[in-house]
Amino acid sequence: MWAGALGLAHIGVLRYFEEHRFPIDDMAGTSMGGLVGGLYSAGMDSRQIIDLVHQIDFEVVPTPLGAAGLILSLGESGKARFRMLIGSF
């Protein structure tokens, strides 16, 4: 995984706030924090966000290095799957 995935720790903070009934009046974030905050602000609770994250296939999500970084990070089985999706490279 890449550094942006570390931002998923924000979900744990939201879960703690829910469990301890801390009120959240405003929310702001950048990068992954902005994404997690946006999902929460749209009405998803921490459990729903975690469930959504578990559905992500991190082997095929683009990396900050773009397609080249993705290809390098996939390994042979991932490269074969990538070839199936986009053709030969």
C-alpha positions, 0 to 999 in steps of 0.5 A: 500500500502507499502512504495515502492508506495511512490516512485510513487511521482517521476511521479509527478516530471517528469510531472512537468519537462514536463510541464515546459520543463526542459530538462532531459539529464540523469536519475538514480534511485533506487527502485521505482525511478529506475522503474519509471526512467526506464519507462521514459527512455524507452520512456513513458511520465508521463501520460503513466506511470500514466495510467500504474500504474492505471492498477495495482491491488495493492491488489495482488501485493506482499509486502516486507513481501512476501506471509505472508504479502500479505495474512495479508494485503488482508482482507477476500475478498482478501484472497478468491481471493488469494485462487482462484489463488493459492489454499487453504493455 
